[in-house]
Amino acid sequence: HELHSTWPVYSQPDSRHILEDMLVLTVERPGTCYGPGDRVKVIVSFKNDGIPAASLRGFEFSLMETIIFRGGPHMSGKKGAPQVQVSPIGEQKIPVNMSIYQGQSHRTELGCFIPQTHTNTSISSARHLDISYCIVVKAVLATGKPLMMELPVTVSNWPRCVALLFCGVHS
Protein backbone atom coordinates (compact mmCIF):
# COMPACT_ATOMS: atom_id res chain seq x y z
CA HIS A 1 0.00 0.00 0.00
CA GLU A 2 3.02 2.31 0.03
CA LEU A 3 2.24 3.20 -3.58
CA HIS A 4 -1.07 4.97 -2.92
CA SER A 5 -1.02 8.13 -5.00
CA THR A 6 -2.65 10.13 -2.20
CA TRP A 7 0.11 9.58 0.35
CA PRO A 8 1.60 12.93 1.42
CA VAL A 9 5.12 11.90 0.35
CA TYR A 10 3.90 11.75 -3.27
CA SER A 11 1.77 14.89 -3.10
CA GLN A 12 4.63 17.35 -2.75
CA PRO A 13 4.94 19.90 -5.57
CA ASP A 14 8.09 19.55 -7.64
CA SER A 15 9.76 22.15 -9.87
CA ARG A 16 12.85 21.55 -12.01
CA HIS A 17 14.64 23.47 -14.70
CA ILE A 18 17.44 23.11 -17.19
CA LEU A 19 19.49 25.89 -18.76
CA GLU A 20 21.09 25.48 -22.15
CA ASP A 21 22.47 28.26 -24.38
CA MET A 22 20.65 30.92 -22.31
CA LEU A 23 17.32 29.12 -22.81
CA VAL A 24 15.47 27.79 -19.75
CA LEU A 25 12.97 24.94 -19.64
CA THR A 26 11.05 24.74 -16.34
CA VAL A 27 8.66 21.93 -15.46
CA GLU A 28 6.35 22.08 -12.44
CA ARG A 29 4.15 19.23 -11.23
CA PRO A 30 1.77 18.83 -8.28
CA GLY A 31 2.90 15.32 -7.31
CA THR A 32 4.96 12.30 -8.27
CA CYS A 33 2.62 9.29 -8.01
CA TYR A 34 -0.44 8.49 -10.10
CA GLY A 35 -2.86 5.61 -10.51
CA PRO A 36 -5.34 4.31 -13.08
CA GLY A 37 -7.69 7.06 -14.26
CA ASP A 38 -5.46 9.89 -13.00
CA ARG A 39 -4.43 12.81 -15.16
CA VAL A 40 -0.67 13.23 -15.16
CA LYS A 41 -0.05 16.93 -15.73
CA VAL A 42 2.79 19.41 -15.72
CA ILE A 43 3.10 23.14 -16.24
CA VAL A 44 5.93 23.79 -18.66
CA SER A 45 7.62 27.14 -19.22
CA PHE A 46 10.17 28.09 -21.86
CA LYS A 47 12.17 31.29 -21.26
CA ASN A 48 14.73 33.10 -23.36
CA ASP A 49 17.31 34.56 -20.97
CA GLY A 50 19.84 35.95 -23.39
CA ILE A 51 19.73 35.35 -27.13
CA PRO A 52 18.02 37.87 -29.45
CA ALA A 53 15.25 35.43 -30.49
CA ALA A 54 14.47 31.74 -30.11
CA SER A 55 11.98 30.08 -32.42
CA LEU A 56 9.80 27.77 -30.32
CA ARG A 57 7.98 25.25 -32.52
CA GLY A 58 6.08 23.50 -29.75
CA PHE A 59 6.01 21.37 -26.63
CA GLU A 60 5.87 17.58 -26.38
CA PHE A 61 4.88 15.47 -23.38
CA SER A 62 5.19 11.69 -23.00
CA LEU A 63 4.55 9.35 -20.10
CA MET A 64 6.84 6.39 -20.79
CA GLU A 65 6.84 2.90 -19.27
CA THR A 66 10.08 0.89 -19.24
CA ILE A 67 9.90 -2.83 -18.49
CA ILE A 68 13.18 -4.70 -17.97
CA PHE A 69 13.13 -8.47 -17.71
CA ARG A 70 16.27 -10.27 -16.58
CA GLY A 71 16.51 -14.00 -17.16
CA GLY A 72 17.91 -16.23 -14.49
CA PRO A 73 21.60 -17.08 -13.99
CA HIS A 74 21.12 -20.20 -16.12
CA MET A 75 20.61 -18.00 -19.21
CA SER A 76 23.75 -17.10 -21.17
CA GLY A 77 24.75 -15.22 -24.31
CA LYS A 78 22.11 -13.13 -26.05
CA LYS A 79 19.33 -14.99 -24.27
CA GLY A 80 20.81 -13.92 -20.92
CA ALA A 81 20.84 -10.21 -21.78
CA PRO A 82 18.10 -8.13 -20.19
CA GLN A 83 15.06 -7.57 -22.38
CA VAL A 84 13.99 -3.93 -22.40
CA GLN A 85 10.61 -2.73 -23.62
CA VAL A 86 9.84 1.01 -23.67
CA SER A 87 6.34 2.14 -24.58
CA PRO A 88 4.28 5.30 -24.23
CA ILE A 89 1.31 5.34 -21.85
CA GLY A 90 0.17 8.75 -23.09
CA GLU A 91 1.40 11.66 -25.17
CA GLN A 92 0.49 15.24 -25.98
CA LYS A 93 1.95 17.69 -28.48
CA ILE A 94 1.12 21.39 -28.51
CA PRO A 95 2.25 23.50 -31.47
CA VAL A 96 3.42 27.00 -30.58
CA ASN A 97 5.27 28.36 -33.66
CA MET A 98 6.38 31.69 -32.24
CA SER A 99 9.54 33.66 -31.64
CA ILE A 100 10.43 34.13 -28.00
CA TYR A 101 12.57 37.26 -27.67
CA GLN A 102 15.14 37.95 -24.98
CA GLY A 103 13.40 38.23 -21.59
CA GLN A 104 10.14 36.66 -22.79
CA SER A 105 8.67 33.28 -21.89
CA HIS A 106 5.83 31.01 -22.92
CA ARG A 107 3.94 28.75 -20.50
CA THR A 108 1.38 25.98 -20.96
CA GLU A 109 -0.09 22.88 -19.33
CA LEU A 110 0.63 19.42 -20.72
CA GLY A 111 -0.52 15.99 -19.67
CA CYS A 112 -2.30 12.73 -20.32
CA PHE A 113 -4.59 10.26 -18.57
CA ILE A 114 -3.47 6.88 -17.30
CA PRO A 115 -6.05 4.41 -18.64
CA GLN A 116 -8.48 2.96 -16.06
CA THR A 117 -7.36 -0.48 -17.25
CA HIS A 118 -3.65 0.12 -16.57
CA THR A 119 -2.48 -2.49 -14.04
CA ASN A 120 1.33 -2.34 -14.09
CA THR A 121 2.87 -0.70 -11.07
CA SER A 122 6.34 0.69 -10.44
CA ILE A 123 8.64 -2.17 -9.36
CA SER A 124 12.33 -1.77 -8.60
CA SER A 125 13.18 -4.54 -6.16
CA ALA A 126 12.01 -7.67 -7.93
CA ARG A 127 14.55 -10.30 -8.89
CA HIS A 128 13.73 -10.58 -12.60
CA LEU A 129 11.51 -7.60 -13.36
CA ASP A 130 11.77 -3.81 -13.11
CA ILE A 131 9.00 -1.47 -14.20
CA SER A 132 9.70 2.25 -14.18
CA TYR A 133 7.95 5.33 -15.49
CA CYS A 134 9.10 8.77 -16.51
CA ILE A 135 7.65 11.95 -17.91
CA VAL A 136 9.58 13.29 -20.90
CA VAL A 137 9.01 16.98 -21.68
CA LYS A 138 10.51 18.67 -24.73
CA ALA A 139 10.59 22.22 -25.98
CA VAL A 140 10.98 21.76 -29.74
CA LEU A 141 13.07 24.51 -31.33
CA ALA A 142 13.58 25.52 -34.96
CA THR A 143 17.27 24.64 -34.59
CA GLY A 144 16.25 20.96 -34.43
CA LYS A 145 17.87 20.48 -31.01
CA PRO A 146 15.13 20.28 -28.35
CA LEU A 147 15.45 21.23 -24.71
CA MET A 148 14.46 18.01 -22.95
CA MET A 149 13.80 16.95 -19.37
CA GLU A 150 12.99 13.52 -17.88
CA LEU A 151 11.15 13.30 -14.55
CA PRO A 152 10.71 10.01 -12.69
CA VAL A 153 7.15 9.05 -11.79
CA THR A 154 5.72 6.34 -9.56
CA VAL A 155 2.67 4.58 -10.98
CA SER A 156 0.38 2.63 -8.68
CA ASN A 157 -2.17 0.02 -9.62
CA TRP A 158 -4.56 1.55 -7.07
CA PRO A 159 -7.15 4.01 -8.43
CA ARG A 160 -7.33 7.31 -6.53
CA CYS A 161 -10.76 6.50 -5.03
CA VAL A 162 -9.35 3.34 -3.40
CA ALA A 163 -6.20 5.14 -2.28
CA LEU A 164 -8.33 7.79 -0.56
CA LEU A 165 -10.12 5.11 1.43
CA PHE A 166 -6.90 3.45 2.56
CA CYS A 167 -5.31 6.74 3.54
CA GLY A 168 -8.31 7.77 5.63
CA VAL A 169 -9.22 10.69 3.37
CA HIS A 170 -12.84 11.03 2.38
CA SER A 171 -13.86 13.18 -0.54
C-alpha positions in Angstrom: 0.0 0.0 0.0 3.0 2.3 0.0 2.2 3.2 -3.6 -1.1 5.0 -2.9 -1.0 8.1 -5.0 -2.7 10.1 -2.2 0.1 9.6 0.4 1.6 12.9 1.4 5.1 11.9 0.4 3.9 11.7 -3.3 1.8 14.9 -3.1 4.6 17.3 -2.8 4.9 19.9 -5.6 8.1 19.6 -7.6 9.8 22.1 -9.9 12.9 21.5 -12.0 14.6 23.5 -14.7 17.4 23.1 -17.2 19.5 25.9 -18.8 21.1 25.5 -22.1 22.5 28.3 -24.4 20.6 30.9 -22.3 17.3 29.1 -22.8 15.5 27.8 -19.8 13.0 24.9 -19.6 11.0 24.7 -16.3 8.7 21.9 -15.5 6.3 22.1 -12.4 4.1 19.2 -11.2 1.8 18.8 -8.3 2.9 15.3 -7.3 5.0 12.3 -8.3 2.6 9.3 -8.0 -0.4 8.5 -10.1 -2.9 5.6 -10.5 -5.3 4.3 -13.1 -7.7 7.1 -14.3 -5.5 9.9 -13.0 -4.4 12.8 -15.2 -0.7 13.2 -15.2 0.0 16.9 -15.7 2.8 19.4 -15.7 3.1 23.1 -16.2 5.9 23.8 -18.7 7.6 27.1 -19.2 10.2 28.1 -21.9 12.2 31.3 -21.3 14.7 33.1 -23.4 17.3 34.6 -21.0 19.8 36.0 -23.4 19.7 35.4 -27.1 18.0 37.9 -29.4 15.3 35.4 -30.5 14.5 31.7 -30.1 12.0 30.1 -32.4 9.8 27.8 -30.3 8.0 25.3 -32.5 6.1 23.5 -29.8 6.0 21.4 -26.6 5.9 17.6 -26.4 4.9 15.5 -23.4 5.2 11.7 -23.0 4.5 9.3 -20.1 6.8 6.4 -20.8 6.8 2.9 -19.3 10.1 0.9 -19.2 9.9 -2.8 -18.5 13.2 -4.7 -18.0 13.1 -8.5 -17.7 16.3 -10.3 -16.6 16.5 -14.0 -17.2 17.9 -16.2 -14.5 21.6 -17.1 -14.0 21.1 -20.2 -16.1 20.6 -18.0 -19.2 23.7 -17.1 -21.2 24.7 -15.2 -24.3 22.1 -13.1 -26.1 19.3 -15.0 -24.3 20.8 -13.9 -20.9 20.8 -10.2 -21.8 18.1 -8.1 -20.2 15.1 -7.6 -22.4 14.0 -3.9 -22.4 10.6 -2.7 -23.6 9.8 1.0 -23.7 6.3 2.1 -24.6 4.3 5.3 -24.2 1.3 5.3 -21.9 0.2 8.8 -23.1 1.4 11.7 -25.2 0.5 15.2 -26.0 1.9 17.7 -28.5 1.1 21.4 -28.5 2.2 23.5 -31.5 3.4 27.0 -30.6 5.3 28.4 -33.7 6.4 31.7 -32.2 9.5 33.7 -31.6 10.4 34.1 -28.0 12.6 37.3 -27.7 15.1 38.0 -25.0 13.4 38.2 -21.6 10.1 36.7 -22.8 8.7 33.3 -21.9 5.8 31.0 -22.9 3.9 28.7 -20.5 1.4 26.0 -21.0 -0.1 22.9 -19.3 0.6 19.4 -20.7 -0.5 16.0 -19.7 -2.3 12.7 -20.3 -4.6 10.3 -18.6 -3.5 6.9 -17.3 -6.0 4.4 -18.6 -8.5 3.0 -16.1 -7.4 -0.5 -17.2 -3.7 0.1 -16.6 -2.5 -2.5 -14.0 1.3 -2.3 -14.1 2.9 -0.7 -11.1 6.3 0.7 -10.4 8.6 -2.2 -9.4 12.3 -1.8 -8.6 13.2 -4.5 -6.2 12.0 -7.7 -7.9 14.5 -10.3 -8.9 13.7 -10.6 -12.6 11.5 -7.6 -13.4 11.8 -3.8 -13.1 9.0 -1.5 -14.2 9.7 2.2 -14.2 7.9 5.3 -15.5 9.1 8.8 -16.5 7.7 11.9 -17.9 9.6 13.3 -20.9 9.0 17.0 -21.7 10.5 18.7 -24.7 10.6 22.2 -26.0 11.0 21.8 -29.7 13.1 24.5 -31.3 13.6 25.5 -35.0 17.3 24.6 -34.6 16.2 21.0 -34.4 17.9 20.5 -31.0 15.1 20.3 -28.3 15.4 21.2 -24.7 14.5 18.0 -23.0 13.8 16.9 -19.4 13.0 13.5 -17.9 11.1 13.3 -14.6 10.7 10.0 -12.7 7.2 9.0 -11.8 5.7 6.3 -9.6 2.7 4.6 -11.0 0.4 2.6 -8.7 -2.2 0.0 -9.6 -4.6 1.6 -7.1 -7.1 4.0 -8.4 -7.3 7.3 -6.5 -10.8 6.5 -5.0 -9.3 3.3 -3.4 -6.2 5.1 -2.3 -8.3 7.8 -0.6 -10.1 5.1 1.4 -6.9 3.4 2.6 -5.3 6.7 3.5 -8.3 7.8 5.6 -9.2 10.7 3.4 -12.8 11.0 2.4 -13.9 13.2 -0.5 
